[in-house]
């Protein structure tokens, strides 16, 4: 037996999530079912919920905007740079 859940969410969030779920081969209903099953299995929210500090919030915002990102030609070059 199944039931229906209704939720209001802003259009942009729904569209962005749908694109990701489409890429993963999941429907919105399947993703919600996975989320609810994880809540049951873990007896709580299946991820940490926290407010980032000022530096972390700025870093996340900058990276979303493409600011301050480091680019390498390939993975090998990246590891060479990291090992310097």
PyMOL Python script that loads the backbone (N, CA, C, O; Angstrom):
from pymol import cmd

cmd.read_pdbstr("""\
ATOM      1  N   UNK A   1       0.841  -1.175   0.000  1.00  0.00           N
ATOM      2  CA  UNK A   1       0.000   0.000   0.000  1.00  0.00           C
ATOM      3  C   UNK A   1       0.891   1.245   0.000  1.00  0.00           C
ATOM      4  O   UNK A   1       1.917   1.266   0.681  1.00  0.00           O
ATOM      5  N   UNK A   2       0.525   2.251  -0.732  1.00  0.00           N
ATOM      6  CA  UNK A   2       1.272   3.506  -0.770  1.00  0.00           C
ATOM      7  C   UNK A   2       0.374   4.658  -0.368  1.00  0.00           C
ATOM      8  O   UNK A   2      -0.850   4.530  -0.321  1.00  0.00           O
ATOM      9  N   UNK A   3       1.002   5.780  -0.081  1.00  0.00           N
ATOM     10  CA  UNK A   3       0.275   6.992   0.280  1.00  0.00           C
ATOM     11  C   UNK A   3       0.914   8.168  -0.453  1.00  0.00           C
ATOM     12  O   UNK A   3       1.981   8.021  -1.051  1.00  0.00           O
ATOM     13  N   UNK A   4       0.283   9.305  -0.412  1.00  0.00           N
ATOM     14  CA  UNK A   4       0.767  10.491  -1.109  1.00  0.00           C
ATOM     15  C   UNK A   4       1.294  11.497  -0.103  1.00  0.00           C
ATOM     16  O   UNK A   4       0.713  11.700   0.963  1.00  0.00           O
ATOM     17  N   UNK A   5       2.412  12.125  -0.465  1.00  0.00           N
ATOM     18  CA  UNK A   5       2.978  13.214   0.328  1.00  0.00           C
ATOM     19  C   UNK A   5       2.953  14.455  -0.546  1.00  0.00           C
ATOM     20  O   UNK A   5       3.341  14.403  -1.713  1.00  0.00           O
ATOM     21  N   UNK A   6       2.501  15.560   0.007  1.00  0.00           N
ATOM     22  CA  UNK A   6       2.538  16.831  -0.725  1.00  0.00           C
ATOM     23  C   UNK A   6       3.494  17.761   0.000  1.00  0.00           C
ATOM     24  O   UNK A   6       3.462  17.869   1.226  1.00  0.00           O
ATOM     25  N   UNK A   7       4.339  18.428  -0.762  1.00  0.00           N
ATOM     26  CA  UNK A   7       5.281  19.379  -0.174  1.00  0.00           C
ATOM     27  C   UNK A   7       5.416  20.579  -1.097  1.00  0.00           C
ATOM     28  O   UNK A   7       5.400  20.440  -2.320  1.00  0.00           O
ATOM     29  N   UNK A   8       5.547  21.738  -0.512  1.00  0.00           N
ATOM     30  CA  UNK A   8       5.761  22.953  -1.298  1.00  0.00           C
ATOM     31  C   UNK A   8       7.256  23.249  -1.294  1.00  0.00           C
ATOM     32  O   UNK A   8       7.902  23.231  -0.246  1.00  0.00           O
ATOM     33  N   UNK A   9       7.790  23.520  -2.465  1.00  0.00           N
ATOM     34  CA  UNK A   9       9.209  23.826  -2.612  1.00  0.00           C
ATOM     35  C   UNK A   9       9.360  24.829  -3.735  1.00  0.00           C
ATOM     36  O   UNK A   9       8.569  24.836  -4.678  1.00  0.00           O
ATOM     37  N   UNK A  10      10.374  25.679  -3.641  1.00  0.00           N
ATOM     38  CA  UNK A  10      10.536  26.683  -4.682  1.00  0.00           C
ATOM     39  C   UNK A  10      10.913  26.013  -6.007  1.00  0.00           C
ATOM     40  O   UNK A  10      11.553  24.961  -6.031  1.00  0.00           O
ATOM     41  N   UNK A  11      10.506  26.638  -7.089  1.00  0.00           N
ATOM     42  CA  UNK A  11      10.659  26.086  -8.432  1.00  0.00           C
ATOM     43  C   UNK A  11      12.121  25.782  -8.756  1.00  0.00           C
ATOM     44  O   UNK A  11      12.428  24.719  -9.295  1.00  0.00           O
ATOM     45  N   UNK A  12      13.029  26.713  -8.431  1.00  0.00           N
ATOM     46  CA  UNK A  12      14.437  26.525  -8.778  1.00  0.00           C
ATOM     47  C   UNK A  12      15.036  25.302  -8.088  1.00  0.00           C
ATOM     48  O   UNK A  12      15.762  24.532  -8.717  1.00  0.00           O
ATOM     49  N   UNK A  13      14.740  25.117  -6.805  1.00  0.00           N
ATOM     50  CA  UNK A  13      15.265  23.953  -6.083  1.00  0.00           C
ATOM     51  C   UNK A  13      14.752  22.656  -6.702  1.00  0.00           C
ATOM     52  O   UNK A  13      15.506  21.697  -6.867  1.00  0.00           O
ATOM     53  N   UNK A  14      13.475  22.635  -7.039  1.00  0.00           N
ATOM     54  CA  UNK A  14      12.896  21.432  -7.641  1.00  0.00           C
ATOM     55  C   UNK A  14      13.556  21.133  -8.986  1.00  0.00           C
ATOM     56  O   UNK A  14      13.889  19.982  -9.269  1.00  0.00           O
ATOM     57  N   UNK A  15      13.745  22.155  -9.814  1.00  0.00           N
ATOM     58  CA  UNK A  15      14.341  21.955 -11.135  1.00  0.00           C
ATOM     59  C   UNK A  15      15.785  21.482 -11.019  1.00  0.00           C
ATOM     60  O   UNK A  15      16.201  20.574 -11.739  1.00  0.00           O
ATOM     61  N   UNK A  16      16.559  22.097 -10.109  1.00  0.00           N
ATOM     62  CA  UNK A  16      17.948  21.685  -9.936  1.00  0.00           C
ATOM     63  C   UNK A  16      18.038  20.241  -9.437  1.00  0.00           C
ATOM     64  O   UNK A  16      18.851  19.457  -9.926  1.00  0.00           O
ATOM     65  N   UNK A  17      17.201  19.903  -8.469  1.00  0.00           N
ATOM     66  CA  UNK A  17      17.204  18.537  -7.939  1.00  0.00           C
ATOM     67  C   UNK A  17      16.779  17.539  -9.015  1.00  0.00           C
ATOM     68  O   UNK A  17      17.347  16.451  -9.110  1.00  0.00           O
ATOM     69  N   UNK A  18      15.788  17.903  -9.822  1.00  0.00           N
ATOM     70  CA  UNK A  18      15.307  17.005 -10.870  1.00  0.00           C
ATOM     71  C   UNK A  18      16.414  16.706 -11.882  1.00  0.00           C
ATOM     72  O   UNK A  18      16.552  15.565 -12.324  1.00  0.00           O
ATOM     73  N   UNK A  19      17.203  17.718 -12.253  1.00  0.00           N
ATOM     74  CA  UNK A  19      18.307  17.501 -13.196  1.00  0.00           C
ATOM     75  C   UNK A  19      19.302  16.488 -12.645  1.00  0.00           C
ATOM     76  O   UNK A  19      19.759  15.600 -13.365  1.00  0.00           O
ATOM     77  N   UNK A  20      19.633  16.626 -11.370  1.00  0.00           N
ATOM     78  CA  UNK A  20      20.578  15.703 -10.741  1.00  0.00           C
ATOM     79  C   UNK A  20      19.983  14.309 -10.650  1.00  0.00           C
ATOM     80  O   UNK A  20      20.654  13.322 -10.954  1.00  0.00           O
ATOM     81  N   UNK A  21      18.730  14.224 -10.233  1.00  0.00           N
ATOM     82  CA  UNK A  21      18.072  12.920 -10.117  1.00  0.00           C
ATOM     83  C   UNK A  21      17.935  12.248 -11.480  1.00  0.00           C
ATOM     84  O   UNK A  21      18.100  11.033 -11.589  1.00  0.00           O
ATOM     85  N   UNK A  22      17.634  13.026 -12.522  1.00  0.00           N
ATOM     86  CA  UNK A  22      17.566  12.466 -13.881  1.00  0.00           C
ATOM     87  C   UNK A  22      18.906  11.861 -14.263  1.00  0.00           C
ATOM     88  O   UNK A  22      18.961  10.765 -14.821  1.00  0.00           O
ATOM     89  N   UNK A  23      19.992  12.577 -13.963  1.00  0.00           N
ATOM     90  CA  UNK A  23      21.335  12.079 -14.266  1.00  0.00           C
ATOM     91  C   UNK A  23      21.610  10.775 -13.525  1.00  0.00           C
ATOM     92  O   UNK A  23      22.260   9.875 -14.057  1.00  0.00           O
ATOM     93  N   UNK A  24      21.109  10.679 -12.288  1.00  0.00           N
ATOM     94  CA  UNK A  24      21.293   9.471 -11.475  1.00  0.00           C
ATOM     95  C   UNK A  24      20.315   8.358 -11.824  1.00  0.00           C
ATOM     96  O   UNK A  24      20.449   7.234 -11.339  1.00  0.00           O
ATOM     97  N   UNK A  25      19.331   8.668 -12.665  1.00  0.00           N
ATOM     98  CA  UNK A  25      18.343   7.665 -13.042  1.00  0.00           C
ATOM     99  C   UNK A  25      17.282   7.434 -11.986  1.00  0.00           C
ATOM    100  O   UNK A  25      16.701   6.352 -11.904  1.00  0.00           O
ATOM    101  N   UNK A  26      17.027   8.461 -11.169  1.00  0.00           N
ATOM    102  CA  UNK A  26      16.024   8.345 -10.113  1.00  0.00           C
ATOM    103  C   UNK A  26      14.893   9.331 -10.352  1.00  0.00           C
ATOM    104  O   UNK A  26      15.109  10.438 -10.844  1.00  0.00           O
ATOM    105  N   UNK A  27      13.693   8.917  -9.998  1.00  0.00           N
ATOM    106  CA  UNK A  27      12.562   9.843 -10.028  1.00  0.00           C
ATOM    107  C   UNK A  27      12.539  10.595  -8.696  1.00  0.00           C
ATOM    108  O   UNK A  27      13.190  10.186  -7.735  1.00  0.00           O
ATOM    109  N   UNK A  28      11.801  11.672  -8.648  1.00  0.00           N
ATOM    110  CA  UNK A  28      11.636  12.429  -7.410  1.00  0.00           C
ATOM    111  C   UNK A  28      11.024  11.524  -6.337  1.00  0.00           C
ATOM    112  O   UNK A  28      11.443  11.564  -5.180  1.00  0.00           O
ATOM    113  N   UNK A  29      10.045  10.718  -6.711  1.00  0.00           N
ATOM    114  CA  UNK A  29       9.406   9.810  -5.746  1.00  0.00           C
ATOM    115  C   UNK A  29      10.400   8.786  -5.199  1.00  0.00           C
ATOM    116  O   UNK A  29      10.395   8.486  -4.005  1.00  0.00           O
ATOM    117  N   UNK A  30      11.250   8.254  -6.073  1.00  0.00           N
ATOM    118  CA  UNK A  30      12.254   7.287  -5.616  1.00  0.00           C
ATOM    119  C   UNK A  30      13.248   7.944  -4.662  1.00  0.00           C
ATOM    120  O   UNK A  30      13.642   7.339  -3.665  1.00  0.00           O
ATOM    121  N   UNK A  31      13.654   9.170  -4.959  1.00  0.00           N
ATOM    122  CA  UNK A  31      14.595   9.879  -4.093  1.00  0.00           C
ATOM    123  C   UNK A  31      13.972  10.153  -2.722  1.00  0.00           C
ATOM    124  O   UNK A  31      14.629   9.993  -1.693  1.00  0.00           O
ATOM    125  N   UNK A  32      12.719  10.560  -2.714  1.00  0.00           N
ATOM    126  CA  UNK A  32      12.039  10.817  -1.447  1.00  0.00           C
ATOM    127  C   UNK A  32      11.888   9.525  -0.657  1.00  0.00           C
ATOM    128  O   UNK A  32      12.052   9.521   0.563  1.00  0.00           O
ATOM    129  N   UNK A  33      11.577   8.433  -1.341  1.00  0.00           N
ATOM    130  CA  UNK A  33      11.470   7.131  -0.675  1.00  0.00           C
ATOM    131  C   UNK A  33      12.809   6.728  -0.060  1.00  0.00           C
ATOM    132  O   UNK A  33      12.852   6.250   1.074  1.00  0.00           O
ATOM    133  N   UNK A  34      13.914   6.919  -0.811  1.00  0.00           N
ATOM    134  CA  UNK A  34      15.251   6.622  -0.273  1.00  0.00           C
ATOM    135  C   UNK A  34      15.533   7.449   0.977  1.00  0.00           C
ATOM    136  O   UNK A  34      16.036   6.938   1.978  1.00  0.00           O
ATOM    137  N   UNK A  35      15.201   8.729   0.901  1.00  0.00           N
ATOM    138  CA  UNK A  35      15.420   9.627   2.036  1.00  0.00           C
ATOM    139  C   UNK A  35      14.640   9.153   3.266  1.00  0.00           C
ATOM    140  O   UNK A  35      15.197   9.077   4.361  1.00  0.00           O
ATOM    141  N   UNK A  36      13.378   8.842   3.093  1.00  0.00           N
ATOM    142  CA  UNK A  36      12.550   8.398   4.216  1.00  0.00           C
ATOM    143  C   UNK A  36      13.045   7.074   4.786  1.00  0.00           C
ATOM    144  O   UNK A  36      13.026   6.876   6.000  1.00  0.00           O
ATOM    145  N   UNK A  37      13.486   6.171   3.921  1.00  0.00           N
ATOM    146  CA  UNK A  37      14.025   4.886   4.406  1.00  0.00           C
ATOM    147  C   UNK A  37      15.303   5.091   5.207  1.00  0.00           C
ATOM    148  O   UNK A  37      15.534   4.397   6.197  1.00  0.00           O
ATOM    149  N   UNK A  38      16.142   6.046   4.785  1.00  0.00           N
ATOM    150  CA  UNK A  38      17.350   6.348   5.536  1.00  0.00           C
ATOM    151  C   UNK A  38      17.016   6.954   6.901  1.00  0.00           C
ATOM    152  O   UNK A  38      17.691   6.668   7.889  1.00  0.00           O
ATOM    153  N   UNK A  39      15.993   7.778   6.955  1.00  0.00           N
ATOM    154  CA  UNK A  39      15.551   8.325   8.246  1.00  0.00           C
ATOM    155  C   UNK A  39      15.167   7.181   9.180  1.00  0.00           C
ATOM    156  O   UNK A  39      15.525   7.182  10.358  1.00  0.00           O
ATOM    157  N   UNK A  40      14.443   6.217   8.649  1.00  0.00           N
ATOM    158  CA  UNK A  40      14.012   5.068   9.454  1.00  0.00           C
ATOM    159  C   UNK A  40      15.216   4.249   9.910  1.00  0.00           C
ATOM    160  O   UNK A  40      15.336   3.920  11.089  1.00  0.00           O
ATOM    161  N   UNK A  41      16.113   3.919   8.966  1.00  0.00           N
ATOM    162  CA  UNK A  41      17.284   3.096   9.299  1.00  0.00           C
ATOM    163  C   UNK A  41      18.196   3.763  10.322  1.00  0.00           C
ATOM    164  O   UNK A  41      18.720   3.101  11.218  1.00  0.00           O
ATOM    165  N   UNK A  42      18.382   5.064  10.191  1.00  0.00           N
ATOM    166  CA  UNK A  42      19.313   5.783  11.062  1.00  0.00           C
ATOM    167  C   UNK A  42      18.629   6.383  12.290  1.00  0.00           C
ATOM    168  O   UNK A  42      19.280   6.915  13.190  1.00  0.00           O
ATOM    169  N   UNK A  43      17.300   6.283  12.300  1.00  0.00           N
ATOM    170  CA  UNK A  43      16.511   6.850  13.400  1.00  0.00           C
ATOM    171  C   UNK A  43      16.792   8.347  13.559  1.00  0.00           C
ATOM    172  O   UNK A  43      16.947   8.856  14.669  1.00  0.00           O
ATOM    173  N   UNK A  44      16.854   9.037  12.413  1.00  0.00           N
ATOM    174  CA  UNK A  44      17.099  10.474  12.411  1.00  0.00           C
ATOM    175  C   UNK A  44      17.449  10.943  11.012  1.00  0.00           C
ATOM    176  O   UNK A  44      17.438  10.157  10.065  1.00  0.00           O
ATOM    177  N   UNK A  45      17.758  12.211  10.884  1.00  0.00           N
ATOM    178  CA  UNK A  45      18.142  12.782   9.591  1.00  0.00           C
ATOM    179  C   UNK A  45      19.457  12.126   9.159  1.00  0.00           C
ATOM    180  O   UNK A  45      20.386  12.041   9.963  1.00  0.00           O
ATOM    181  N   UNK A  46      19.557  11.661   7.909  1.00  0.00           N
ATOM    182  CA  UNK A  46      20.736  10.892   7.483  1.00  0.00           C
ATOM    183  C   UNK A  46      21.951  11.731   7.068  1.00  0.00           C
ATOM    184  O   UNK A  46      22.786  11.268   6.291  1.00  0.00           O
ATOM    185  N   UNK A  47      22.050  12.935   7.572  1.00  0.00           N
ATOM    186  CA  UNK A  47      23.217  13.778   7.314  1.00  0.00           C
ATOM    187  C   UNK A  47      23.274  14.835   8.404  1.00  0.00           C
ATOM    188  O   UNK A  47      22.284  15.109   9.083  1.00  0.00           O
ATOM    189  N   UNK A  48      24.475  15.432   8.558  1.00  0.00           N
ATOM    190  CA  UNK A  48      24.629  16.466   9.572  1.00  0.00           C
ATOM    191  C   UNK A  48      23.942  17.749   9.130  1.00  0.00           C
ATOM    192  O   UNK A  48      23.980  18.119   7.957  1.00  0.00           O
ATOM    193  N   UNK A  49      23.326  18.409  10.071  1.00  0.00           N
ATOM    194  CA  UNK A  49      22.717  19.705   9.814  1.00  0.00           C
ATOM    195  C   UNK A  49      23.458  20.701  10.698  1.00  0.00           C
ATOM    196  O   UNK A  49      23.383  20.648  11.925  1.00  0.00           O
ATOM    197  N   UNK A  50      24.175  21.609  10.043  1.00  0.00           N
ATOM    198  CA  UNK A  50      24.930  22.579  10.815  1.00  0.00           C
ATOM    199  C   UNK A  50      25.029  23.888  10.048  1.00  0.00           C
ATOM    200  O   UNK A  50      24.867  23.928   8.828  1.00  0.00           O
ATOM    201  N   UNK A  51      25.291  24.926  10.769  1.00  0.00           N
ATOM    202  CA  UNK A  51      25.465  26.245  10.168  1.00  0.00           C
ATOM    203  C   UNK A  51      26.968  26.456  10.016  1.00  0.00           C
ATOM    204  O   UNK A  51      27.699  26.424  11.006  1.00  0.00           O
ATOM    205  N   UNK A  52      27.441  26.674   8.774  1.00  0.00           N
ATOM    206  CA  UNK A  52      28.881  26.831   8.579  1.00  0.00           C
ATOM    207  C   UNK A  52      29.388  28.136   9.203  1.00  0.00           C
ATOM    208  O   UNK A  52      28.660  29.125   9.285  1.00  0.00           O
ATOM    209  N   UNK A  53      30.661  28.115   9.643  1.00  0.00           N
ATOM    210  CA  UNK A  53      31.233  29.352  10.157  1.00  0.00           C
ATOM    211  C   UNK A  53      31.442  30.328   9.003  1.00  0.00           C
ATOM    212  O   UNK A  53      31.232  29.973   7.843  1.00  0.00           O
ATOM    213  N   UNK A  54      31.851  31.550   9.314  1.00  0.00           N
ATOM    214  CA  UNK A  54      31.942  32.604   8.310  1.00  0.00           C
ATOM    215  C   UNK A  54      32.898  32.239   7.172  1.00  0.00           C
ATOM    216  O   UNK A  54      32.584  32.468   6.004  1.00  0.00           O
ATOM    217  N   UNK A  55      34.059  31.673   7.503  1.00  0.00           N
ATOM    218  CA  UNK A  55      35.042  31.314   6.476  1.00  0.00           C
ATOM    219  C   UNK A  55      34.509  30.217   5.559  1.00  0.00           C
ATOM    220  O   UNK A  55      34.656  30.299   4.340  1.00  0.00           O
ATOM    221  N   UNK A  56      33.892  29.195   6.139  1.00  0.00           N
ATOM    222  CA  UNK A  56      33.342  28.106   5.341  1.00  0.00           C
ATOM    223  C   UNK A  56      32.219  28.608   4.448  1.00  0.00           C
ATOM    224  O   UNK A  56      32.146  28.228   3.280  1.00  0.00           O
ATOM    225  N   UNK A  57      31.348  29.450   4.972  1.00  0.00           N
ATOM    226  CA  UNK A  57      30.243  29.998   4.181  1.00  0.00           C
ATOM    227  C   UNK A  57      30.781  30.810   3.003  1.00  0.00           C
ATOM    228  O   UNK A  57      30.265  30.705   1.890  1.00  0.00           O
ATOM    229  N   UNK A  58      31.830  31.629   3.246  1.00  0.00           N
ATOM    230  CA  UNK A  58      32.413  32.428   2.176  1.00  0.00           C
ATOM    231  C   UNK A  58      33.072  31.529   1.134  1.00  0.00           C
ATOM    232  O   UNK A  58      32.927  31.762  -0.066  1.00  0.00           O
ATOM    233  N   UNK A  59      33.790  30.511   1.581  1.00  0.00           N
ATOM    234  CA  UNK A  59      34.462  29.586   0.666  1.00  0.00           C
ATOM    235  C   UNK A  59      33.454  28.856  -0.207  1.00  0.00           C
ATOM    236  O   UNK A  59      33.661  28.719  -1.413  1.00  0.00           O
ATOM    237  N   UNK A  60      32.366  28.386   0.390  1.00  0.00           N
ATOM    238  CA  UNK A  60      31.323  27.696  -0.376  1.00  0.00           C
ATOM    239  C   UNK A  60      30.687  28.633  -1.391  1.00  0.00           C
ATOM    240  O   UNK A  60      30.462  28.254  -2.540  1.00  0.00           O
ATOM    241  N   UNK A  61      30.398  29.855  -0.964  1.00  0.00           N
ATOM    242  CA  UNK A  61      29.798  30.836  -1.863  1.00  0.00           C
ATOM    243  C   UNK A  61      30.734  31.158  -3.021  1.00  0.00           C
ATOM    244  O   UNK A  61      30.307  31.201  -4.175  1.00  0.00           O
ATOM    245  N   UNK A  62      32.017  31.386  -2.712  1.00  0.00           N
ATOM    246  CA  UNK A  62      32.989  31.688  -3.760  1.00  0.00           C
ATOM    247  C   UNK A  62      33.128  30.532  -4.753  1.00  0.00           C
ATOM    248  O   UNK A  62      33.188  30.753  -5.963  1.00  0.00           O
ATOM    249  N   UNK A  63      33.178  29.312  -4.246  1.00  0.00           N
ATOM    250  CA  UNK A  63      33.354  28.164  -5.148  1.00  0.00           C
ATOM    251  C   UNK A  63      32.139  27.971  -6.048  1.00  0.00           C
ATOM    252  O   UNK A  63      32.283  27.584  -7.208  1.00  0.00           O
ATOM    253  N   UNK A  64      30.940  28.237  -5.523  1.00  0.00           N
ATOM    254  CA  UNK A  64      29.734  28.138  -6.361  1.00  0.00           C
ATOM    255  C   UNK A  64      29.756  29.164  -7.495  1.00  0.00           C
ATOM    256  O   UNK A  64      29.207  28.940  -8.573  1.00  0.00           O
ATOM    257  N   UNK A  65      30.410  30.297  -7.217  1.00  0.00           N
ATOM    258  CA  UNK A  65      30.510  31.358  -8.217  1.00  0.00           C
ATOM    259  C   UNK A  65      31.754  31.212  -9.092  1.00  0.00           C
ATOM    260  O   UNK A  65      32.006  32.047  -9.960  1.00  0.00           O
ATOM    261  N   UNK A  66      32.529  30.155  -8.864  1.00  0.00           N
ATOM    262  CA  UNK A  66      33.722  29.914  -9.660  1.00  0.00           C
ATOM    263  C   UNK A  66      34.917  30.758  -9.258  1.00  0.00           C
ATOM    264  O   UNK A  66      35.883  30.856 -10.015  1.00  0.00           O
ATOM    265  N   UNK A  67      34.872  31.369  -8.082  1.00  0.00           N
ATOM    266  CA  UNK A  67      35.964  32.226  -7.616  1.00  0.00           C
ATOM    267  C   UNK A  67      36.984  31.410  -6.816  1.00  0.00           C
ATOM    268  O   UNK A  67      36.621  30.552  -6.012  1.00  0.00           O
ATOM    269  N   UNK A  68      38.255  31.696  -7.054  1.00  0.00           N
ATOM    270  CA  UNK A  68      39.316  31.094  -6.250  1.00  0.00           C
ATOM    271  C   UNK A  68      39.518  29.613  -6.489  1.00  0.00           C
ATOM    272  O   UNK A  68      40.106  28.927  -5.653  1.00  0.00           O
ATOM    273  N   UNK A  69      39.043  29.109  -7.610  1.00  0.00           N
ATOM    274  CA  UNK A  69      39.201  27.689  -7.903  1.00  0.00           C
ATOM    275  C   UNK A  69      40.568  27.440  -8.538  1.00  0.00           C
ATOM    276  O   UNK A  69      41.074  28.270  -9.293  1.00  0.00           O
ATOM    277  N   UNK A  70      41.145  26.310  -8.228  1.00  0.00           N
ATOM    278  CA  UNK A  70      42.408  25.918  -8.835  1.00  0.00           C
ATOM    279  C   UNK A  70      42.103  24.907  -9.929  1.00  0.00           C
ATOM    280  O   UNK A  70      41.352  23.955  -9.713  1.00  0.00           O
ATOM    281  N   UNK A  71      42.684  25.114 -11.094  1.00  0.00           N
ATOM    282  CA  UNK A  71      42.446  24.195 -12.207  1.00  0.00           C
ATOM    283  C   UNK A  71      43.747  23.520 -12.601  1.00  0.00           C
ATOM    284  O   UNK A  71      44.808  24.143 -12.627  1.00  0.00           O
ATOM    285  N   UNK A  72      43.645  22.246 -12.904  1.00  0.00           N
ATOM    286  CA  UNK A  72      44.784  21.466 -13.392  1.00  0.00           C
ATOM    287  C   UNK A  72      44.399  20.838 -14.716  1.00  0.00           C
ATOM    288  O   UNK A  72      43.221  20.617 -14.997  1.00  0.00           O
ATOM    289  N   UNK A  73      45.402  20.556 -15.520  1.00  0.00           N
ATOM    290  CA  UNK A  73      45.147  19.965 -16.832  1.00  0.00           C
ATOM    291  C   UNK A  73      44.567  18.557 -16.714  1.00  0.00           C
ATOM    292  O   UNK A  73      43.722  18.149 -17.511  1.00  0.00           O
ATOM    293  N   UNK A  74      45.038  17.820 -15.701  1.00  0.00           N
ATOM    294  CA  UNK A  74      44.560  16.447 -15.504  1.00  0.00           C
ATOM    295  C   UNK A  74      44.862  16.017 -14.072  1.00  0.00           C
ATOM    296  O   UNK A  74      45.476  16.761 -13.306  1.00  0.00           O
ATOM    297  N   UNK A  75      44.436  14.838 -13.729  1.00  0.00           N
ATOM    298  CA  UNK A  75      44.585  14.333 -12.356  1.00  0.00           C
ATOM    299  C   UNK A  75      46.050  14.182 -11.982  1.00  0.00           C
ATOM    300  O   UNK A  75      46.434  14.516 -10.861  1.00  0.00           O
ATOM    301  N   UNK A  76      46.876  13.685 -12.899  1.00  0.00           N
ATOM    302  CA  UNK A  76      48.297  13.499 -12.601  1.00  0.00           C
ATOM    303  C   UNK A  76      48.953  14.828 -12.242  1.00  0.00           C
ATOM    304  O   UNK A  76      49.718  14.906 -11.280  1.00  0.00           O
ATOM    305  N   UNK A  77      48.655  15.876 -13.018  1.00  0.00           N
ATOM    306  CA  UNK A  77      49.209  17.199 -12.722  1.00  0.00           C
ATOM    307  C   UNK A  77      48.730  17.706 -11.365  1.00  0.00           C
ATOM    308  O   UNK A  77      49.493  18.314 -10.614  1.00  0.00           O
ATOM    309  N   UNK A  78      47.475  17.454 -11.065  1.00  0.00           N
ATOM    310  CA  UNK A  78      46.928  17.893  -9.779  1.00  0.00           C
ATOM    311  C   UNK A  78      47.701  17.255  -8.628  1.00  0.00           C
ATOM    312  O   UNK A  78      48.088  17.946  -7.685  1.00  0.00           O
ATOM    313  N   UNK A  79      47.929  15.932  -8.699  1.00  0.00           N
ATOM    314  CA  UNK A  79      48.642  15.247  -7.614  1.00  0.00           C
ATOM    315  C   UNK A  79      50.091  15.719  -7.530  1.00  0.00           C
ATOM    316  O   UNK A  79      50.633  15.823  -6.429  1.00  0.00           O
ATOM    317  N   UNK A  80      50.722  16.000  -8.645  1.00  0.00           N
ATOM    318  CA  UNK A  80      52.090  16.538  -8.630  1.00  0.00           C
ATOM    319  C   UNK A  80      52.102  17.873  -7.884  1.00  0.00           C
ATOM    320  O   UNK A  80      52.985  18.132  -7.066  1.00  0.00           O
ATOM    321  N   UNK A  81      51.111  18.711  -8.179  1.00  0.00           N
ATOM    322  CA  UNK A  81      51.035  20.014  -7.513  1.00  0.00           C
ATOM    323  C   UNK A  81      50.761  19.869  -6.024  1.00  0.00           C
ATOM    324  O   UNK A  81      51.308  20.619  -5.214  1.00  0.00           O
ATOM    325  N   UNK A  82      49.926  18.918  -5.663  1.00  0.00           N
ATOM    326  CA  UNK A  82      49.595  18.718  -4.246  1.00  0.00           C
ATOM    327  C   UNK A  82      50.782  18.168  -3.471  1.00  0.00           C
ATOM    328  O   UNK A  82      50.918  18.441  -2.278  1.00  0.00           O
ATOM    329  N   UNK A  83      51.635  17.406  -4.122  1.00  0.00           N
ATOM    330  CA  UNK A  83      52.782  16.779  -3.442  1.00  0.00           C
ATOM    331  C   UNK A  83      54.011  17.672  -3.373  1.00  0.00           C
ATOM    332  O   UNK A  83      55.046  17.248  -2.858  1.00  0.00           O
ATOM    333  N   UNK A  84      53.925  18.885  -3.873  1.00  0.00           N
ATOM    334  CA  UNK A  84      55.086  19.812  -3.801  1.00  0.00           C
ATOM    335  C   UNK A  84      55.334  20.257  -2.407  1.00  0.00           C
ATOM    336  O   UNK A  84      56.260  21.029  -2.161  1.00  0.00           O
TER     337      UNK A  84
END
""", "prot")
cmd.dss("prot")
cmd.show_as("cartoon", "prot")
cmd.util.cbc("prot")
cmd.orient("prot")
